[in-house]
Amino acid sequence: MSAIELVRHLRGGGAALLPTDTLPALAAVPDHAAQIWTLKQRPQEKPLILMAAQADQLLALTSEDARIDAQPLARRFWPGALTLVLPVQGRLTQSLNPGQGTLGMRIPDCDLTRALLMQSGPLATTSANPSGAPPSQNAAEAAAAFPDLPLLAPLPWPQTSGLASTVIGWKSPGCWQLLRQGAVMVDVIERSPPCSG
């Protein structure tokens, strides 16, 4: 499905399959993110990631302290395989990470998907595989896992790394915690002071 058609599908409440630099993604607009947990048969306590085309769209959502710490990382690693978990309040967090006050966010290093995100706005995403199953590695595997969902054209998709993104969480000014080691090594974690509390 072309980007224009896919944006219309997403805005109409549908879910779709997209390429990224790490693993293929299952995506929906945030207001319709609840279907992702159902499609994946995924426990709702496992949060979704907000992907966008531009750093400002994401960092504007967080607190000033967190934004100051996140900006150098965003400049260095975005677009790329680093997910930043930052404090975010409001309806968006409840749609992607119910009951919590944080949101994971990243910009994928995939021109095809960033071009879509420029048109669609930020999307709720997760890896395109049923919960507990091995992650899909390409469009064919993603389509086999979710045969009723459209795929972003053109095919074949760009090659992925096959590794999930690295996830780090902001705890307090100057302090980050490694939540998941993935495709990139983040030396800022090693330089962080011990997190208090």
C-alpha positions as CSV (number, residue, x, y, z in Angstrom):
1,M,0.0,0.0,0.0
2,S,1.4,3.4,-0.9
3,A,2.3,5.9,1.8
4,I,-0.7,8.1,1.0
5,E,-3.1,5.1,1.1
6,L,-1.5,3.8,4.3
7,V,-1.8,7.2,6.1
8,R,-5.6,7.2,5.2
9,H,-5.9,3.7,6.5
10,L,-4.1,4.5,9.8
11,R,-6.1,7.7,10.3
12,G,-9.2,5.7,9.7
13,G,-8.3,3.6,12.8
14,G,-6.5,0.7,11.1
15,A,-3.1,-0.9,12.0
16,A,-0.3,-1.5,9.5
17,L,3.1,-3.1,9.0
18,L,6.2,-1.0,8.4
19,P,9.9,-1.5,7.9
20,T,12.4,0.0,10.4
21,D,16.2,-0.2,10.8
22,T,15.9,-2.8,13.6
23,L,12.8,-5.0,13.1
24,P,9.6,-4.8,11.1
25,A,7.0,-2.8,13.1
26,L,3.3,-3.1,13.8
27,A,1.9,0.4,14.0
28,A,-1.3,2.5,14.6
29,V,-2.1,6.1,15.4
30,P,-2.0,6.6,19.2
31,D,-5.7,7.1,19.5
32,H,-6.2,3.6,18.1
33,A,-3.2,1.9,19.8
34,A,-5.3,-0.4,21.9
35,Q,-5.7,-2.8,19.0
36,I,-2.0,-3.5,18.9
37,W,-2.2,-5.4,22.2
38,T,-5.1,-7.4,20.9
39,L,-3.4,-8.2,17.6
40,K,-0.2,-9.3,19.3
41,Q,-2.0,-11.0,22.1
42,R,0.4,-9.0,24.3
43,P,0.0,-8.2,28.0
44,Q,-1.1,-4.6,28.4
45,E,1.6,-3.9,31.0
46,K,4.1,-4.1,28.1
47,P,4.3,-0.6,26.7
48,L,4.3,0.5,23.0
49,I,6.9,2.9,21.5
50,L,6.1,6.2,19.9
51,M,7.9,6.7,16.6
52,A,8.2,10.0,14.8
53,A,10.0,11.6,11.9
54,Q,11.6,14.5,13.9
55,A,13.2,14.7,17.3
56,D,11.2,17.9,18.2
57,Q,7.9,16.0,17.9
58,L,9.0,13.6,20.6
59,L,11.2,15.7,23.0
60,A,8.5,18.4,23.2
61,L,6.4,15.9,25.1
62,T,8.7,15.5,28.1
63,S,9.8,17.6,31.0
64,E,12.5,20.3,30.7
65,D,15.0,18.4,32.8
66,A,14.6,15.2,30.8
67,R,14.6,17.1,27.5
68,I,17.9,18.8,28.3
69,D,19.5,15.4,29.0
70,A,17.9,13.7,26.0
71,Q,18.8,16.3,23.3
72,P,22.5,15.3,23.0
73,L,21.5,11.6,22.8
74,A,18.9,12.4,20.2
75,R,21.4,14.4,18.1
76,R,23.9,11.5,18.4
77,F,21.7,8.5,17.9
78,W,18.6,9.6,16.0
79,P,17.6,8.5,13.5
80,G,18.7,5.1,14.9
81,A,18.3,2.2,17.2
82,L,18.0,4.0,20.5
83,T,14.7,4.2,22.4
84,L,14.6,6.9,25.1
85,V,12.1,6.3,27.9
86,L,11.1,9.8,29.2
87,P,8.6,11.2,31.6
88,V,5.4,12.1,29.7
89,Q,2.0,12.9,31.2
90,G,-1.5,12.9,29.7
91,R,-3.6,11.0,27.2
92,L,-0.7,9.9,25.0
93,T,1.0,8.0,27.8
94,Q,-2.3,6.4,28.8
95,S,-2.8,5.2,25.2
96,L,0.7,3.6,24.9
97,N,1.8,2.9,28.5
98,P,-1.4,2.7,30.6
99,G,-1.0,3.6,34.2
100,Q,2.5,4.8,33.9
101,G,4.2,8.2,33.6
102,T,6.8,7.4,30.9
103,L,6.9,6.9,27.2
104,G,9.5,5.2,25.0
105,M,10.3,7.1,21.8
106,R,12.6,6.9,18.9
107,I,13.2,7.9,15.3
108,P,13.9,5.0,13.0
109,D,16.8,5.1,10.6
110,C,14.6,4.0,7.7
111,D,13.9,6.6,4.9
112,L,10.7,4.8,3.8
113,T,9.1,4.9,7.3
114,R,10.3,8.4,8.2
115,A,8.7,9.6,5.0
116,L,5.5,8.0,6.1
117,L,5.8,9.4,9.6
118,M,6.2,12.9,8.1
119,Q,2.7,12.5,6.6
120,S,1.0,10.5,9.4
121,G,2.5,12.1,12.5
122,P,3.9,10.0,15.4
123,L,2.7,6.4,15.5
124,A,2.4,3.8,18.3
125,T,4.6,0.9,17.4
126,T,6.0,-2.5,18.5
127,S,7.7,-5.4,16.8
128,A,5.6,-7.2,14.2
129,N,5.2,-10.6,15.8
130,P,2.7,-12.3,18.1
131,S,3.7,-12.0,21.8
132,G,6.3,-14.6,22.7
133,A,7.0,-15.5,19.1
134,P,10.4,-14.8,17.4
135,P,10.4,-11.3,15.8
136,S,9.7,-11.0,12.1
137,Q,12.8,-10.2,10.1
138,N,11.3,-9.0,6.8
139,A,8.0,-8.1,5.1
140,A,7.1,-11.7,4.3
141,E,7.4,-12.8,7.9
142,A,5.5,-9.8,9.2
143,A,2.7,-10.4,6.6
144,A,2.6,-14.1,7.6
145,A,2.1,-13.1,11.2
146,F,-0.6,-10.5,10.4
147,P,-2.1,-11.5,7.1
148,D,-5.0,-9.0,7.3
149,L,-2.8,-5.9,7.7
150,P,-1.5,-3.8,4.9
151,L,2.3,-3.3,4.3
152,L,4.0,-0.1,3.4
153,A,5.1,-0.1,-0.2
154,P,7.4,-0.5,-2.1
155,L,8.6,-4.0,-1.5
156,P,11.0,-5.5,-0.7
157,W,11.8,-3.5,2.4
158,P,15.3,-2.2,3.2
159,Q,17.4,-4.7,5.1
160,T,17.0,-4.6,8.9
161,S,19.6,-5.2,11.6
162,G,17.5,-8.0,13.1
163,L,18.2,-6.6,16.6
164,A,15.8,-4.7,18.8
165,S,16.6,-1.1,19.7
166,T,18.6,-0.4,22.8
167,V,16.3,1.1,25.5
168,I,17.4,3.6,28.2
169,G,15.3,5.3,30.7
170,W,15.8,8.8,32.2
171,K,15.7,8.7,36.0
172,S,16.8,12.1,37.2
173,P,19.0,14.9,35.8
174,G,22.2,13.3,34.4
175,C,21.1,9.8,35.3
176,W,20.1,7.1,32.8
177,Q,19.4,3.4,33.3
178,L,19.9,0.7,30.7
179,L,16.5,-1.1,30.3
180,R,17.4,-3.3,27.3
181,Q,20.7,-3.8,25.5
182,G,20.0,-3.8,21.8
183,A,21.5,-2.7,18.5
184,V,23.6,0.2,19.8
185,M,26.0,0.6,22.7
186,V,25.3,3.7,24.7
187,D,28.4,4.8,26.7
188,V,26.4,7.5,28.5
189,I,25.0,4.8,30.8
190,E,28.5,4.0,32.0
191,R,29.2,7.7,32.7
192,S,25.9,8.2,34.6
193,P,26.1,8.8,38.3
194,P,24.4,6.1,40.4
195,C,20.7,6.7,40.3
196,S,19.3,7.5,43.8
197,G,16.0,6.0,45.0
